[in-house]
Amino acid sequence: MTNRQWFKFHSWAGFAFAGLLLLICITGVLATLSYEIQYLSDEKYRALEEREGPVAWKELESNLSENYPESHILGAQVHSQDYLSGEVRLMTPNGFRFVYFDAASGKLLGEGGWGQVSRYLRDIHMYLSMGGVGKYIVTLTSLLLLISLVSSFYVYRKWWRGFLAKPGKLSWKKRTEWSSWHKWMGLWSWWFIATITITGIWYLAEHMMFNFDIEHYPAAPTVEHTEAQQQQPARSLTELVSIAQAARPDMDITRFYYPHQYNQPMSFTGQNGSILVRDRANRVYLDPVTGEVAGTQYAGNLGLVARISDTADPLHFGDFSGLTVKLIYAFFGLMLVALVAGGMRMHYLRTQKRDPNTAKWLGITGSLSLVLSVVALIYTTVVFDEYSNTSTSISPQLEQLKTKNSNYSE
């Protein structure tokens, strides 16, 4: 391909669906820092102290039984950042509630509904709040980033000389100055764009494997119960955590969910020092009624495809080494936003004299992506706080645990 052909290819990839690409990039930056945004918005999202040992699950359950006696625990998680509060999911007589707690002490910090700021941002960024179809739309934009990234090295000849080049003073109406900044930011952020592109393409492949029932991740074991056992609630969280910790003393338990069916195990997940994996890579499966260990999963024993699946999230969002890495990701994410917006501006400056009509400038694909972005924003605003599942799970009612927990000894 000639340089001009590469340029047209590069321009098409960056502008054809630029409105949608811009929305995904902006929400990606905000989603990376979504929990930190919540942290700044309300005290209930802030941990009271740094956690040095295991999560205080026993104390949490005791506090919940005192304050929410008629409720059932659905699940809970704590974050890798110690300054963030943990969150437990409850089904109360009045419906679903998040209850926030200090992971080090188990103290309750406040409550809220399903509609978190973090959920709003992540729902838009990951699938435009449009389910499986939205997931395809979002992940397919990774192919546009791939085209833009590869073609940029052909468009920008002798690009390696541009790292230390000083871009000109930015002028709103001069395309050449927009171009110099576009090239400079593209060079310094290419590693970040490559990371986001590769993980985004993986999300596309993973979504296709799910839709076509292609096995790529270890399946959870099943558990069986007698008819009498199926009339019993699951054991208390305190008991089950104790069993899980004994089965996996190497694992810091950070997340669990009670099952909704009796043939499903209860899964405890967490970290054990493995590099670049999300919590679900390490697991202990328990029979929630009998407390028997139904299976274990170690990050180090995962196959290649499963390991990639559990590494994609930390790499994509920078959630693997504290706030500093998140801020670095956010900074380069803003550079990517500026690249997309700058490309739109350059395209406008290049075409306005020939055809100043905005509709023609956007084109069919550009107009469609802009409409889709606006619809996604409006729709997410309307539905992101709706929780449709009303199941209580098979966890015991918290009121039943008051006496039991006071007598239970680990």
N, C-alpha and C positions, 0 to 999 in steps of 0.2 A: 504493500500500500504506500501511496505517496504521502508526503507530509500534509498536504491539503486534505486528503481523504481521512487521515488520522484525526485532523482537526475537526472535520465534520462529524466524525464518529464520536469524538470527545464532547463536542457541543451538544449533539443529540442526547447522549447519555445524561449530561448534566442539566439539560433544560426541558426535555420532553415531558417529564413528570416532576418538575422542580418544586411545585407547590407541595406535593405530597412528600417529596424527599426532604424539604425544608422542615415540615412538621415533624417528621420522624427524627430528624437530627436534633431539633430543639427539645422535643420531649425526651430524647435519649440523654441529653445533658441533665435535664431536670430529674429524670428517673434515676440516674446515677447517684444524685444527691437527695433523693426523695425522702429518705428517712431523716437526713440531716435537716431538711426543710421542716419536717414535722417536729424535730427536736427544738427548733427555734420558735415554733408556733405555740407550744403549750408545755407546761412542766410535766405532765403525765407521760410524755415521751422521753423523759430524761432519767437515766439511772441515778441512784443516790450515791453509789460508791463503785469503785472498780472491783470486779469479781476476780478473786485469786484462786478459788477452788471450784468444786462442782456447783451447778445451778441449785438454788435452794428450793427444789421441787416439793419437799415435804412441808416446809414452812408455807409455800405458796398454796398447797392444797388445804392446809389447816386454815389459812386466812380466807380462802374462798368458801370453805364450809361455814365459816362464821358469818360472812357477809352475803353469800348467795346460796343459802341452804336448799332452796327448791330448784336449783339449776343443775345442769349436767355439763361436764367438761367435754368439749369436742377435740381440742388439741391445743398446743402451745409451741412457741418458738422464742429463742433469744438470738440476738445478732452477734456477729463477731466483734463489733465495736462495743467496748465496755461502757461507753457513755450513753448508749441507747437502752431504753427500757425493753423488757420482754413483753410479749403479748399472748394472752391466753384467750381461746375462743370458748364462749359459753352459750348454751341454749337455755335461756331463762323462761319463766312463765310468760314474759312479755316479748319473747322473741330473741333473736341473736344479739350478742354483745361482745365486743372486745373488752377485756380488762387488762390494764397495763400494770406491770409489776417490776420491782427491783430484783434483778437476777441474783444478786449476792445475798439478799436477806429474805426475799419472798414477800416483801411488803407491797401492798396494793397501792397504786398511784393514781388511779382514775379509770374511767371507762369511756367507751364510744361505740358508735355504730359501724356498720360494714364500710361506709363511705370514707375511707382515709384519703388524705392527699396523695400518699404514695400509691394507692390503688388507682386513683384517677390518672396519674401520670403513666404508670406502667400499663394500664389497660389500653391507653391510646398508643403508647409506643410499641407494644408487643403485637397488638392485633386490631387496633382502631375500634375496640369494643364491638367487633363484628364477628366474633367467633372464628371458626376455621377458615372461612373465606378471607377475613381480615388478616389472619396469620399469613396466608399465601401472599396477599398484596404487600404486606410489610417486608417479608423475607425476600420477595422477588426484587425489591429495590436494592438488595445487596448486589445483584447482577449489574445494576446501573453503576454502583460504586466500583465494581470490579472493572468494568469497561473504562470508566473515567480514570481509574488508577493506572491501568496498563497503557492506555492511549496517551496519558500525560507525558510519559517518558519518550514517546515518539514526537509529540507536538513540541515539547520543550527540548530542543537540541542542546547537547552539552550541558545537561541539567546539573551535573555535579559541580559546575562552577558557580551555581546560584545560591549555595548555602550561605555564603558570607556576603553576597551582594546586598547592597542597601536599597530597599524599595523606595520609589519616589514619593513625594508628598501627595497624599491622596486628595484628588479633586473629584467632586460629585459628577462632573460632566466630561471628564477626560478618560476615555477607555484605556489608553496606554498606561495610565497610572493605576487604574484598577487591575490591569493585567499584571503589572510588576508585583503588586501585593498578592494577587492570586497565585502566581508562580512561587513566590517566597513562602507563603503559608503552606502551599501544597507540598513543597520540598520538606519542610520541617515537620509536617504532620503525616508524612506518607506511611510511617510505621503504624501510627494509630489507625489510619484509614484501612491499611492492610489487615490489622487485627479485627476491626469491626466488620470488614467485608468477609473475611474467612469465617468468622463465627456466625455471621448472618447467613451465609450460604449453608453452613452446617445446620442452622435452625430450619432452613427450608428443607434440607434433606431429611432431617429428623421428623419434621411434620409430615412429610410424604411417607416415611416408614410407618408412622402411627396410622395414617389413613389407609394404607394398603396392608396393614397387619403384618409387617415385616419384623420378625423378632430381632431386637438389637440390644435389649437390656434384660438383665436377670429378672425373671418373674418372681413375685412374692409367693411364698408357700401358702397352702391352705390348711385350715385346722378343722377338726371334726368334733362335734359335741353330742352328747346324749340328749334325749328329749328333756330330761330333768335339768341338765346344764343350760339348755337354751332358755330356761325360765329364770336363770340367775343373771344378775348384772355382772359386769366385769369387775375385777379387783380394783382396789384403790390405786391411785397414781403412786403413792408412797411405796406400796408393796412392789408394783411393777417396775418402778425405777430401780429399786434395790436389786431386783433380779437381773435387770438389764445391765446394771453396772458390774455385777458379779460375772456375767457372761462376757462382757467386753470392758475390762478394767482399763484398757488403753484408750477408750473412747470418751470424750467429753460430750455428754448428751445435751444437745441443744434444741431438739425438736421431737415432737411425737404427735400422733393422732389416734384417737380411739376409733375403732371400726364401727360401721353402721350395721354390718351383718355378722352373724355368728360364725360363718365359714371364713371370715377374714381375720388375719393376724393383726396384732398391734405392732406398729413400726416405731422404733426409736432410732434416731439418726444423730450424727454429730461428727466431730473432727478427731483425728488421732495423729496429727502431725504429717499426714500425706500432703504433698505439694499440689497446689492449684486444683482442688476439687471442692465442689459444694457439699453441704452436710450430708446429703442423701447417699453419697458414695459409701459411707460406713453405716451399717444398720445392724440392729438386733430385732428379730421378729419374735414376739411372744404370743402365746395363747392368752388372751386377756381374761379368760375365765379361770383357767387352771394355773396360769403363771408359768407353764412349761415353755422352754426355749424351742421355737419352731424353726429357727435358722439364723445364720449370721452372714454378713456381707462385709468384705474388706476392700477398700479402695485399691490396694496393691494387687488384688487378685482379679480385678475386672479385666475383661477383654478390651481390645483396642477401641472398638466402636463405643462400648459403654463408658470407657474412661474419657474419650473425647466428649461424650455427652455430658459428663459431670465436670469437665474442665471448661466448657464453652461459656457458662454463665460468669464465673469469676473473671475470665479474660474479657468478656464483652462489656461488663459493667465496672471492672476494676475493683471488685469487692474481694480482695484477697490479702491486703496488707495495710489495713488501717485507713485513716482519713487522708493521709498525704497522697496515697496512690489515687484515691477517689478524686481529689482535687486536681491532680495531674490529668486524669481522664477528662474531667470537666473542662479544663483549660483547652486541651486539644480538641475536645468535642465542640467548643465554641469556635475554634479555628475551622472545623469542618462546616459548621453553620455559616461562617463567614465565606467559605469557599463556595457553598451553594448559592447564597444570597449574592455574592460578588459575581458569580457566573451569570445569574439572572440579570444583574445590572449591566454587565458587559454585552450580553445578548441584546438587551434593549437599546443600548447606545449604538450598537452596530447596525440595528435594523430600523431605528426610529425615523431616520431621514427617508428611507425607502418606503416605509409603511408605518406611520405613527399610530395606526389603529390598535388599541390594546387587545381587543379580542383576537385579531389576526396575529398579533405578537405572541400571545399565549398559545394559540392553536387549539385543536380539538383535545389533544392529550393534556396540554397544560391547563385548559379550562376544566377538564374532567377531574384532574388531580386536585385542583383548587376547590371545586365543589365537594369532592370526597373528603378533603381535609376539614372543611367547614362542617359538613354533616357529622363527621366523627367527633369533632369537638362538642357540638350541640348534643348529640346522642349520648356521649359519655357523661356529660354534665347531668343529663336527665336520669340515667340508669345506674351510675357507678355505685350508688349507695343502696341498691336493692339486693337483698339476700333472699333467694327463693327456697333454699333448703330448710325445712322445718324439722328434720329428724334430730332426735336427742342423742344419737349414738347409743352404744350399749354400756356406756359408763354409768357408774352408780350415781344416784342422786346425792349431792354433797351433804345433805342433812344427815344421811345414814352414816357418814364417816366421822362425825364429831367424836363419838365415843371410841370408835375403832382406832382412829389415828392417835388418840391420846394414850391408848394402851399398846400401840404397835412399837416395837423396838427393832431397829435395823440390826 
